């Protein structure tokens, strides 16, 4: 289906039981993600907890309306504001936000800045500041996209693969982006939060987890997935699906 938001068309789909106006899972993908890159995670979790889920591709990703490159360095803050419009258009009044990487950061911004009032947050490999390891891995991704096979892999998921990649990559590698930091927003978050972090995440360290744990005012649970990288739901799906489903069920 298509969600029309201020002249932009966002591809979206429902998973799990039909929407009924009650608690709804909302999945926010990573910086190079889309609906399809979640694989079966949204359906598995929504079905396990018996609640509907909305999955959508943000502008510039999947089959949604393309973006102009370069993106503004405020792009995650901009998407956090748009999330309120997405929820309104989809008639979701009671959301549990499940975000991965950029999507997790967008969830934190949306909740911390008061754009939305979620019931709970699930943060998979979140970022609240820029680390050297993040910059190094994102720089390596640029090489893999330009000279390796990354472009071909991503082209299966994005209609405008160049816009999707460079919009994300150039923002994170801009020297001014080093000042990007969400820690000031964390004390305003009072809802239960689950962090799922791979022990071998190539884009971030446990410093991200500890900053969120220290900063968020609400209760925080952490699941460290041994041997998993930046996408633990792809590296260890059976384990991570159970972890997330258990947390979500406790919030219903």
C-alpha positions as CSV (number, residue, x, y, z in Angstrom):
1,X,0.0,0.0,0.0
2,X,1.0,3.7,-0.3
3,X,1.0,6.2,2.6
4,X,0.7,9.8,1.1
5,X,2.6,12.3,3.3
6,X,2.8,15.9,2.1
7,X,3.2,15.0,-1.5
8,X,5.5,12.1,-0.8
9,X,4.5,8.5,-1.3
10,X,5.8,6.0,1.2
11,X,5.5,2.3,0.4
12,X,4.1,0.4,3.4
13,X,2.5,-2.9,4.4
14,X,0.6,-4.3,7.4
15,X,1.8,-7.5,9.0
16,X,0.3,-9.8,11.7
17,X,-3.4,-9.4,12.7
18,X,-5.5,-6.7,11.0
19,X,-5.2,-3.2,12.6
20,X,-7.9,-2.7,15.2
21,X,-7.0,0.7,16.8
22,X,-5.1,-0.9,19.7
23,X,-1.4,-1.2,20.3
24,X,0.5,-1.4,17.0
25,X,4.1,-2.3,16.2
26,X,5.8,0.2,13.9
27,X,9.1,-0.9,12.3
28,X,11.7,1.7,11.4
29,X,14.5,0.4,9.2
30,X,18.2,1.1,9.1
31,X,20.1,3.7,7.1
32,X,20.3,1.5,4.0
33,X,17.2,-0.4,4.8
34,X,13.7,-0.8,3.4
35,X,10.6,-3.0,3.9
36,X,12.2,-6.0,2.3
37,X,15.5,-5.8,4.3
38,X,13.6,-6.6,7.5
39,X,13.0,-10.0,6.0
40,X,10.5,-11.9,8.1
41,X,11.2,-10.1,11.3
42,X,8.1,-7.9,11.4
43,X,5.7,-10.7,10.6
44,X,7.4,-13.0,13.1
45,X,7.1,-10.6,15.9
46,X,3.7,-9.3,15.1
47,X,2.3,-12.8,14.9
48,X,4.1,-13.9,18.1
49,X,2.5,-11.1,20.1
50,X,-0.8,-11.1,18.3
51,X,-0.7,-7.4,17.4
52,X,-0.7,-5.7,14.0
53,X,2.5,-4.2,12.7
54,X,3.2,-1.4,10.2
55,X,6.4,-1.6,8.1
56,X,7.3,1.2,5.7
57,X,10.2,2.5,3.7
58,X,11.2,6.1,4.4
59,X,11.5,8.6,1.6
60,X,14.5,7.7,-0.6
61,X,14.4,4.0,0.2
62,X,12.7,0.9,-1.3
63,X,9.9,2.0,-3.7
64,X,9.1,5.2,-1.8
65,X,9.5,8.7,-3.4
66,X,13.3,9.4,-4.0
67,X,15.2,12.1,-2.2
68,X,17.5,14.8,-3.4
69,X,21.2,14.2,-2.5
70,X,22.9,15.4,-0.4
71,X,20.5,14.9,2.4
72,X,20.5,17.6,5.1
73,X,22.5,16.6,8.2
74,X,19.2,16.9,10.1
75,X,17.7,14.1,8.1
76,X,17.0,11.8,11.1
77,X,15.4,14.7,13.0
78,X,13.3,15.4,10.0
79,X,12.2,11.8,9.7
80,X,11.3,11.8,13.4
81,X,8.9,14.7,12.8
82,X,7.5,12.9,9.7
83,X,6.9,9.8,11.8
84,X,4.0,11.6,13.6
85,X,2.4,12.1,10.2
86,X,2.9,8.5,9.3
87,X,1.2,7.4,12.4
88,X,-1.7,9.8,11.9
89,X,-2.2,8.7,8.2
90,X,-2.1,5.0,9.2
91,X,-4.5,5.8,12.1
92,X,-2.2,4.5,14.8
93,X,-2.7,6.1,18.2
94,X,-0.9,3.6,20.3
95,X,2.5,2.7,18.9
96,X,5.4,0.5,20.0
97,X,8.4,1.7,18.0
98,X,10.9,-1.0,16.8
99,X,13.8,0.7,15.1
100,X,17.1,-0.6,13.7
101,X,20.2,1.6,13.5
102,X,19.1,4.9,11.9
103,X,15.5,3.8,12.6
104,X,16.4,3.3,16.3
105,X,17.8,6.8,16.5
106,X,14.7,8.2,14.8
107,X,12.6,6.4,17.4
108,X,14.6,8.0,20.2
109,X,14.4,11.5,18.6
110,X,10.6,11.1,18.0
111,X,10.0,10.1,21.6
112,X,12.6,12.4,23.3
113,X,11.5,15.5,21.3
114,X,7.8,14.7,21.9
115,X,6.8,14.2,18.3
116,X,5.1,11.0,19.2
117,X,4.2,9.3,22.5
118,X,5.0,5.6,22.1
119,X,4.0,2.9,24.5
120,X,7.5,1.5,24.4
121,X,10.7,1.4,22.4
122,X,12.7,-1.4,20.9
123,X,16.1,-0.2,19.8
124,X,18.3,-2.5,17.6
125,X,21.9,-1.3,17.3
126,X,21.0,2.3,18.1
127,X,23.3,5.3,17.8
128,X,23.1,8.4,20.0
129,X,26.5,9.9,18.9
130,X,29.2,9.3,16.3
131,X,32.0,6.9,17.0
132,X,35.3,6.3,15.1
133,X,34.2,2.8,14.3
134,X,31.0,4.1,12.7
135,X,32.9,6.5,10.5
136,X,35.5,3.8,9.5
137,X,32.8,1.3,8.6
138,X,30.7,3.8,6.7
139,X,33.8,4.9,4.7
140,X,34.5,1.2,3.9
141,X,30.9,0.9,2.7
142,X,31.5,3.7,0.2
143,X,34.4,1.7,-1.3
144,X,32.3,-1.4,-1.4
145,X,29.5,0.4,-3.1
146,X,31.7,2.1,-5.7
147,X,34.1,-0.8,-6.5
148,X,32.5,-3.9,-4.9
149,X,29.3,-5.8,-5.0
150,X,27.3,-3.6,-2.5
151,X,25.5,-1.7,-5.2
152,X,24.2,-4.9,-6.8
153,X,23.0,-6.2,-3.4
154,X,21.2,-3.0,-2.5
155,X,19.7,-2.6,-6.0
156,X,17.4,-5.5,-5.1
157,X,15.8,-3.4,-2.4
158,X,15.8,0.2,-3.7
159,X,14.4,1.7,-6.8
160,X,16.9,4.6,-6.6
161,X,19.9,2.8,-5.2
162,X,22.3,5.7,-5.7
163,X,20.1,8.1,-3.8
164,X,19.5,5.6,-1.0
165,X,23.2,4.9,-0.5
166,X,24.8,8.3,-1.0
167,X,22.1,10.1,1.0
168,X,23.0,8.1,4.0
169,X,26.8,7.7,3.4
170,X,27.6,11.4,2.7
171,X,25.6,12.6,5.7
172,X,27.5,10.3,8.1
173,X,30.9,11.1,6.6
174,X,30.4,14.9,6.6
175,X,32.9,16.3,9.1
176,X,30.1,18.5,10.6
177,X,28.1,15.3,11.4
178,X,30.7,14.5,14.1
179,X,28.7,16.9,16.4
180,X,25.5,14.9,16.0
181,X,24.4,13.8,19.4
182,X,21.0,12.7,20.9
183,X,22.0,12.4,24.6
184,X,20.2,15.6,25.6
185,X,16.9,14.1,24.4
186,X,17.1,10.9,26.5
187,X,15.9,12.1,29.9
188,X,12.5,13.0,28.4
189,X,12.0,9.3,27.5
190,X,10.1,7.6,30.3
191,X,8.6,4.6,28.5
192,X,10.1,1.1,28.8
193,X,12.9,0.5,26.4
194,X,14.6,-2.6,25.1
195,X,18.1,-2.4,23.5
196,X,19.2,-5.3,21.3
197,X,22.9,-5.1,20.5
198,X,25.2,-7.4,18.6
199,X,28.5,-8.1,20.4
200,X,30.4,-7.8,17.1
201,X,28.6,-4.7,15.7
202,X,30.8,-3.2,13.1
203,X,29.1,0.2,13.3
204,X,28.9,0.9,17.0
205,X,30.2,-0.1,20.4
206,X,28.6,-0.8,23.8
207,X,29.2,2.9,24.6
208,X,26.0,3.6,22.7
209,X,24.1,1.1,24.9
210,X,25.6,2.6,28.1
211,X,24.7,6.2,27.1
212,X,21.1,5.2,26.5
213,X,20.9,3.2,29.7
214,X,22.3,6.1,31.7
215,X,20.3,8.8,29.9
216,X,16.7,7.4,29.5
217,X,14.4,8.1,32.5
218,X,12.3,5.0,32.0
219,X,13.3,1.3,32.6
220,X,15.8,0.0,30.2
221,X,16.5,-3.7,29.4
222,X,19.5,-4.8,27.3
223,X,19.9,-8.0,25.3
224,X,23.5,-8.5,24.1
225,X,23.6,-11.0,21.2
226,X,26.9,-12.8,21.2
227,X,28.6,-13.1,17.8
228,X,26.0,-10.9,16.1
229,X,26.9,-7.9,14.0
230,X,25.0,-4.7,13.2
231,X,21.8,-6.6,12.3
232,X,21.3,-9.2,15.1
233,X,17.8,-10.0,13.8
234,X,19.4,-11.3,10.7
235,X,22.3,-13.0,12.3
236,X,20.3,-14.7,15.1
237,X,16.7,-14.3,14.1
238,X,15.2,-17.1,16.3
239,X,16.8,-15.7,19.4
240,X,16.1,-12.0,18.7
241,X,12.5,-12.6,17.6
242,X,11.9,-14.3,21.0
243,X,13.6,-11.5,22.9
244,X,11.7,-8.7,21.3
245,X,8.3,-10.6,21.4
246,X,8.8,-11.2,25.2
247,X,9.5,-7.5,25.8
248,X,6.6,-6.4,23.6
249,X,4.2,-8.8,25.3
250,X,5.1,-7.4,28.7
251,X,4.0,-4.0,27.5
252,X,0.6,-4.9,26.3
